[in-house]
Amino acid sequence: MSEDEGTTTAELIQTIEQAGRTPDPELVRRWLQHTKALRPYLLHALATDWEEDELPDEDDPRAYIEVHAGFLLIAARDEAALPLFAQIFRDPERGENLIEWFAGELHHYGPAALTTFIDLLLDEEAFDYGRSSAAQILSAIAYQHPGHKSVIVQALRQLLPSLDANGNPDIGPEDYDEMWTWAVLELSRLQDEGSRPQIEALYQNDRIDTWIIGDIDDYRERMAGGFDRPLADFDIIEVYEELFQQVAFWQSAQESAAAQTEPSFRLPSPSYEPPPPPPFTEPIQPHTAADLPFGRKVGRNEPCPCGSGQKYKKCHGRAAAAA
């Protein structure tokens, strides 16, 4: 029995499983008060890999159990959760939906997370989205804990190809590794001069995805300006309040889109149906690091930055993937 007006741990677990995407912040406060009692359940929930035929869809409140468990474990700085996060980040199926929830918060573990995320960063078999998120996490740790910067910089440098005798990247004419781009982004934020020759050579040989991080001038600007990410303390209540704001954004955008496609008059026929909205034809423009949340790809399930009201994966994300 917990001390919360006779609420049992089992009853609190039930509230987690029924909370859905946007639980009331007051409920989250109750979870926080009983994190110690909930800990075995939270670790188990974060480790659970749903069978494909049991995977809840996004309208099922159970789809967010892992999210709530992860946030509560981050709030508690529970180091037993670190290998579970790494497991998620390595797995394309789980990482597809979960990485974007946690990637911006895991640097709050500080140096305790170094080994976990350096191993992930350098694991060529892991999900690229997970590895790029590990680069983001590590650079934030380096910024907040300068004594560990050199270790993190050395790990990021390992992702870059060496230079040949002519000062060009020692790679084939068609070679490309997405991780070069993410290493460049984080090394420039950390103002690492040691990697500049390799990075400028990659730019000169068109081996950097400028849609994600901008051109060589953007790189040089980051090198001059240094770390450009806001790193507020992790406040789980603020996280859930932001979720409420996201839901409000989606609803407002959808209502606005619906209003724009309503006909100016109605035919009297009861069989009349409004025409479908026109296809989204706005050309995709290059994005710089400043346009992207935390200087990474927009989360697949986040609202598209173009303002269409659709999820990124169904809007510009789909077009970018096909490019």
Backbone torsions as a table, in degrees:
resi	resn	phi	psi	omega
1	MET	NA	131.5	177.1
2	SER	-84.2	174.0	-179.9
3	GLU	-90.4	3.3	-175.1
4	ASP	-88.8	79.3	177.5
5	GLU	51.8	40.4	176.0
6	GLY	79.2	6.6	179.3
7	THR	-72.2	129.7	179.5
8	THR	-84.7	162.0	176.4
9	THR	-60.4	-38.9	178.6
10	ALA	-60.4	-38.7	179.3
11	GLU	-69.7	-37.3	175.9
12	LEU	-64.6	-40.2	176.7
13	ILE	-59.9	-40.4	178.9
14	GLN	-62.2	-37.6	178.3
15	THR	-66.6	-35.0	176.6
16	ILE	-63.4	-42.5	-176.1
17	GLU	-73.0	-19.2	-178.2
18	GLN	-108.0	1.7	-171.5
19	ALA	-73.5	-29.1	-177.1
20	GLY	71.0	-160.4	-174.0
21	ARG	-69.5	-37.2	-171.3
22	THR	-126.8	75.9	176.1
23	PRO	-67.0	153.6	176.5
24	ASP	-61.8	130.7	179.2
25	PRO	-54.1	-29.4	177.3
26	GLU	-65.8	-34.9	175.5
27	LEU	-66.7	-40.1	178.1
28	VAL	-61.6	-38.0	176.8
29	ARG	-61.6	-37.9	177.0
30	ARG	-65.0	-40.8	176.7
31	TRP	-60.2	-43.5	-178.5
32	LEU	-61.2	-37.7	-179.4
33	GLN	-64.5	-20.4	-174.0
34	HIS	-125.6	29.7	-179.0
35	THR	-59.4	-38.3	-178.9
36	LYS	-60.8	-45.0	179.2
37	ALA	-69.0	-33.0	-177.8
38	LEU	-82.3	-12.3	-169.8
39	ARG	-52.0	-49.1	-179.5
40	PRO	-58.8	-39.9	178.8
41	TYR	-66.0	-42.9	-177.5
42	LEU	-62.9	-44.3	178.5
43	LEU	-63.9	-41.6	178.3
44	HIS	-64.3	-42.0	-179.0
45	ALA	-63.5	-40.9	-179.3
46	LEU	-68.8	-28.3	-178.7
47	ALA	-85.0	-14.2	-173.5
48	THR	-71.2	125.3	174.9
49	ASP	-107.7	106.1	-176.2
50	TRP	-61.3	141.2	169.1
51	GLU	-66.1	146.4	-174.0
52	GLU	-55.8	-39.1	-177.6
53	ASP	-78.9	-6.0	178.8
54	GLU	-109.3	-4.2	-175.2
55	LEU	-63.0	119.4	-179.9
56	PRO	-71.1	145.1	175.9
57	ASP	-80.4	173.9	-171.1
58	GLU	-68.7	-13.7	176.9
59	ASP	-87.4	-8.4	178.6
60	ASP	-87.5	123.9	-178.6
61	PRO	-57.1	-25.1	179.7
62	ARG	-66.6	-17.2	-179.6
63	ALA	-63.5	-16.0	-175.5
64	TYR	-109.8	8.7	178.6
65	ILE	-58.4	-47.5	-178.6
66	GLU	-63.1	-35.9	179.4
67	VAL	-63.3	-50.0	-179.9
68	HIS	-62.7	-42.0	179.1
69	ALA	-61.2	-45.6	-179.1
70	GLY	-62.1	-44.3	-179.5
71	PHE	-64.4	-40.4	179.8
72	LEU	-66.7	-36.9	178.3
73	LEU	-70.4	-36.1	175.2
74	ILE	-65.2	-43.5	179.5
75	ALA	-59.1	-33.8	179.7
76	ALA	-86.6	-4.9	-175.0
77	ARG	51.4	43.5	-177.5
78	ASP	-77.6	109.0	-174.7
79	GLU	-70.3	-19.2	176.5
80	ALA	-65.8	-18.3	179.6
81	ALA	-82.5	-17.3	-175.3
82	LEU	-57.6	-48.6	177.8
83	PRO	-65.1	-24.3	177.4
84	LEU	-72.4	-39.8	174.8
85	PHE	-63.1	-43.3	179.7
86	ALA	-61.0	-38.4	178.4
87	GLN	-62.0	-42.7	177.4
88	ILE	-62.8	-44.7	-176.3
89	PHE	-66.8	-25.2	179.6
90	ARG	-80.6	-20.2	-169.2
91	ASP	-99.9	114.2	-179.1
92	PRO	-58.3	-37.1	-175.9
93	GLU	-68.9	-46.6	178.8
94	ARG	-78.7	-39.1	-177.9
95	GLY	-64.5	-29.8	-179.2
96	GLU	-51.0	-39.6	-176.1
97	ASN	-106.9	-18.6	-172.0
98	LEU	-103.8	-28.0	-175.1
99	ILE	-57.9	-44.6	-175.0
100	GLU	-63.5	-23.6	177.7
101	TRP	-70.2	-37.2	-168.6
102	PHE	-106.1	-21.3	-169.7
103	ALA	-59.3	-35.2	-177.9
104	GLY	-80.1	-0.7	-174.4
105	GLU	-120.0	-16.9	-170.4
106	LEU	-73.4	-15.1	175.3
107	HIS	-65.1	-15.2	179.2
108	HIS	-65.9	-16.1	173.5
109	TYR	-69.5	-22.5	179.1
110	GLY	68.8	-151.6	-176.3
111	PRO	-55.9	-23.0	178.9
112	ALA	-60.6	-21.9	-176.8
113	ALA	-95.1	-1.1	-172.9
114	LEU	-58.0	-54.9	-175.8
115	THR	-59.6	-43.7	-178.3
116	THR	-57.8	-48.1	-172.4
117	PHE	-87.9	-22.5	170.7
118	ILE	-68.1	-42.7	176.8
119	ASP	-59.3	-42.2	178.7
120	LEU	-65.7	-45.7	-179.3
121	LEU	-54.6	-40.5	-173.8
122	LEU	-93.0	1.9	-179.5
123	ASP	-85.7	101.7	-175.9
124	GLU	-69.0	-14.2	179.0
125	GLU	-88.5	-10.1	-176.6
126	ALA	-79.5	163.3	178.4
127	PHE	-59.8	127.4	-177.6
128	ASP	-59.1	-37.3	179.0
129	TYR	-63.3	-37.5	176.3
130	GLY	-67.9	-39.7	179.8
131	ARG	-67.8	-41.5	178.7
132	SER	-65.5	-33.8	176.5
133	SER	-69.5	-34.3	176.2
134	ALA	-63.0	-38.7	177.0
135	ALA	-60.8	-41.9	178.5
136	GLN	-63.4	-44.7	-179.4
137	ILE	-62.8	-44.8	-176.5
138	LEU	-66.3	-40.2	-179.4
139	SER	-66.7	-33.8	177.0
140	ALA	-66.8	-38.2	176.1
141	ILE	-63.8	-42.2	179.2
142	ALA	-61.1	-39.3	-179.6
143	TYR	-67.3	-41.3	-177.0
144	GLN	-81.3	-22.7	-177.5
145	HIS	-131.2	77.2	-172.8
146	PRO	-56.0	-25.4	179.2
147	GLY	-64.1	-17.5	-179.7
148	HIS	-106.5	5.4	-175.7
149	LYS	-61.4	-43.2	-174.4
150	SER	-62.6	-38.9	178.8
151	VAL	-63.9	-42.3	-178.3
152	ILE	-69.9	-41.6	178.2
153	VAL	-61.0	-42.1	179.3
154	GLN	-62.5	-38.3	178.5
155	ALA	-66.2	-43.2	179.3
156	LEU	-65.1	-38.3	179.2
157	ARG	-61.7	-30.8	-179.3
158	GLN	-61.9	-18.8	-179.9
159	LEU	-79.4	-17.4	-175.2
160	LEU	-89.2	142.6	175.7
161	PRO	-71.6	149.2	177.0
162	SER	-73.4	170.5	179.6
163	LEU	-101.6	145.6	176.8
164	ASP	-84.4	-173.1	-175.8
165	ALA	-63.7	-22.4	-179.5
166	ASN	-94.2	5.7	179.4
167	GLY	79.7	16.3	176.5
168	ASN	-102.6	155.7	177.8
169	PRO	-58.0	132.5	-176.5
170	ASP	-82.2	70.0	-176.9
171	ILE	-140.9	167.6	177.6
172	GLY	-72.8	163.9	-175.8
173	PRO	-63.0	-23.7	-179.0
174	GLU	-110.3	4.1	-176.0
175	ASP	-69.1	140.7	175.2
176	TYR	-155.3	136.0	176.7
177	ASP	-129.8	121.0	-179.2
178	GLU	-54.7	-29.9	-176.3
179	MET	-68.1	-21.0	175.5
180	TRP	-58.9	-43.9	-177.9
181	THR	-61.4	-44.8	-177.6
182	TRP	-70.3	-35.3	175.9
183	ALA	-63.8	-41.8	179.4
184	VAL	-60.9	-45.2	-179.3
185	LEU	-57.4	-49.6	-174.8
186	GLU	-75.6	-35.6	177.4
187	LEU	-66.2	-35.3	178.1
188	SER	-71.4	-35.4	175.2
189	ARG	-62.4	-33.8	-179.6
190	LEU	-89.3	5.0	176.3
191	GLN	53.3	49.3	-179.0
192	ASP	-86.1	105.0	-179.5
193	GLU	-72.2	-27.7	-177.0
194	GLY	-62.0	-27.6	-178.9
195	SER	-95.6	-0.7	-175.0
196	ARG	-57.9	-46.4	-179.5
197	PRO	-57.7	-43.6	179.2
198	GLN	-64.8	-41.3	-176.5
199	ILE	-68.9	-44.8	-179.9
200	GLU	-65.6	-33.1	176.6
201	ALA	-66.7	-38.3	177.2
202	LEU	-63.8	-41.7	176.4
203	TYR	-61.8	-46.9	-177.0
204	GLN	-64.2	-23.9	178.9
205	ASN	-101.6	16.1	176.5
206	ASP	54.1	45.8	179.2
207	ARG	-111.4	14.2	179.1
208	ILE	-116.4	137.1	178.5
209	ASP	-80.2	94.1	-176.4
210	THR	-70.6	-18.7	175.9
211	TRP	-60.8	-31.9	-177.2
212	ILE	-84.8	-47.1	-169.6
213	ILE	-124.2	5.0	178.0
214	GLY	88.2	175.7	-175.8
215	ASP	-86.7	-170.9	-175.1
216	ILE	-63.9	-29.4	177.0
217	ASP	-68.1	-36.3	176.3
218	ASP	-65.8	-40.0	176.4
219	TYR	-58.5	-48.1	-177.9
220	ARG	-66.0	-33.4	177.3
221	GLU	-66.3	-40.6	177.2
222	ARG	-66.0	-38.8	178.4
223	MET	-60.6	-36.4	-179.8
224	ALA	-76.7	-33.6	-173.6
225	GLY	-93.0	-23.7	179.6
226	GLY	81.6	-161.3	-171.6
227	PHE	-59.8	130.6	-171.8
228	ASP	-122.1	16.5	-177.8
229	ARG	-105.4	133.9	173.2
230	PRO	-71.0	132.1	-177.9
231	LEU	-127.2	72.5	177.3
232	ALA	-73.2	157.2	175.4
233	ASP	-60.1	147.2	-179.9
234	PHE	-71.6	119.8	177.4
235	ASP	-125.0	103.1	-173.7
236	ILE	-61.6	-31.7	178.3
237	ILE	-66.2	-42.8	177.6
238	GLU	-62.9	-35.5	178.1
239	VAL	-59.1	-45.9	-178.1
240	TYR	-73.9	-31.0	174.3
241	GLU	-65.2	-35.7	177.3
242	GLU	-66.2	-35.4	177.0
243	LEU	-60.5	-39.6	176.4
244	PHE	-60.1	-40.7	-179.6
245	GLN	-66.0	-37.8	177.7
246	GLN	-63.4	-43.5	178.9
247	VAL	-61.0	-41.8	178.7
248	ALA	-62.6	-38.5	178.3
249	PHE	-62.3	-48.8	-179.9
250	TRP	-58.9	-46.6	-178.2
251	GLN	-62.6	-43.0	179.8
252	SER	-64.2	-43.0	-179.7
253	ALA	-65.3	-40.9	179.5
254	GLN	-66.7	-40.7	178.1
255	GLU	-64.8	-39.4	179.0
256	SER	-65.1	-42.8	179.3
257	ALA	-64.4	-40.1	179.6
258	ALA	-64.7	-40.2	-179.5
259	ALA	-64.4	-36.2	-178.5
260	GLN	-72.0	-22.2	-178.0
261	THR	-99.5	-2.3	177.0
262	GLU	-69.4	134.6	177.7
263	PRO	-68.1	152.9	-178.5
264	SER	-74.5	-12.9	177.0
265	PHE	-147.0	162.6	179.1
266	ARG	-115.9	130.9	173.1
267	LEU	-72.9	149.1	-177.3
268	PRO	-69.8	-17.1	-176.5
269	SER	-65.0	132.8	178.8
270	PRO	-68.8	-12.9	-179.0
271	SER	-89.4	-1.0	-177.8
272	TYR	-64.9	135.9	174.5
273	GLU	-128.8	137.8	177.7
274	PRO	-60.6	147.2	177.8
275	PRO	-67.3	152.9	177.8
276	PRO	-66.0	154.5	177.8
277	PRO	-63.0	148.3	179.3
278	PRO	-65.0	152.3	178.9
279	PRO	-63.4	150.5	179.6
280	PHE	-77.5	114.4	-172.6
281	THR	-117.1	3.6	-179.5
282	GLU	-61.0	127.7	-179.0
283	PRO	-64.3	147.8	178.6
284	ILE	-79.0	127.8	178.9
285	GLN	-100.8	149.4	176.4
286	PRO	-59.4	143.6	178.9
287	HIS	-111.5	140.5	172.4
288	THR	-95.6	173.0	-179.9
289	ALA	-57.8	-33.6	-177.6
290	ALA	-67.5	-23.2	-179.2
291	ASP	-82.0	-17.0	-172.7
292	LEU	-105.2	137.5	-179.9
293	PRO	-58.1	123.9	177.4
294	PHE	60.9	19.2	179.5
295	GLY	64.8	30.5	177.1
296	ARG	-128.4	178.2	173.6
297	LYS	-62.4	144.9	175.6
298	VAL	-61.1	137.2	178.3
299	GLY	-57.0	140.1	-174.7
300	ARG	-59.5	-28.7	-178.5
301	ASN	-105.4	10.2	176.3
302	GLU	-85.2	159.7	174.5
303	PRO	-60.7	139.1	178.5
304	CYS	-65.4	134.6	-178.8
305	PRO	-61.6	-15.4	-178.0
306	CYS	-72.3	-14.3	178.4
307	GLY	88.9	12.7	-178.5
308	SER	-69.8	-19.9	-175.9
309	GLY	89.7	-6.6	177.7
310	GLN	-90.7	160.8	172.3
311	LYS	-66.7	149.0	-176.8
312	TYR	-55.8	-40.4	-176.3
313	LYS	-66.3	-20.1	-179.7
314	LYS	-101.5	1.3	-176.5
315	CYS	-124.7	-114.9	-178.8
316	HIS	-62.8	-28.8	178.3
317	GLY	-61.9	-38.6	178.2
318	ARG	-66.5	-43.5	179.5
319	ALA	-65.7	-39.7	-179.4
320	ALA	-65.7	-38.6	-179.3
321	ALA	-66.5	-29.8	-178.5
322	ALA	-84.2	-14.2	-175.4
323	ALA	-70.6	NA	NA
